[in-house]
């Protein structure tokens, strides 16, 4: 697998975590809702 842009990942990952925590949605719930396996 190709290595992705780590600068972008470091910005996006924490933002998604913050949003999930504010909405009280687990990572598993988010994956189910978006169809990610």
VENJOQUI-V412834 format. One record per residue. N is the residue number from 1. PSI is psi in radians with two decimals (none if undefined). OMEGA is omega as a letter, one per 40 degrees, with the letter a starting at -180 (* if undefined). D_LAST is the distance of its C-alpha to the last C-alpha in Angstrom with 2 decimals. Layout:
((N;PSI;OMEGA;D_LAST) (N;PSI;OMEGA;D_LAST))
//
This chain:
((1;2.46;a;17.35) (2;2.41;i;19.48) (3;2.32;a;20.11) (4;2.94;a;19.36) (5;1.90;a;21.97) (6;-0.48;i;22.12) (7;-0.77;i;24.46) (8;-0.77;a;22.03) (9;-0.67;a;19.21) (10;-0.42;i;21.83) (11;-0.76;a;22.69) (12;-0.76;a;19.39) (13;-0.97;a;17.56) (14;-0.58;i;20.41) (15;-0.77;i;20.81) (16;-0.71;i;17.29) (17;-0.75;i;17.95) (18;-0.80;a;21.34) (19;-0.77;i;20.20) (20;-0.75;a;17.64) (21;-0.72;i;20.49) (22;-0.58;a;22.96) (23;-0.04;a;20.95) (24;0.85;i;20.07) (25;2.22;i;16.31) (26;2.87;i;14.19) (27;-0.65;i;11.28) (28;-0.77;i;9.25) (29;-0.76;i;11.00) (30;-0.76;i;10.41) (31;-0.74;i;6.62) (32;-0.76;a;7.43) (33;-0.53;a;10.32) (34;-0.11;i;9.03) (35;0.30;i;6.43) (36;2.39;a;3.81) (37;none;*;0.00))
//
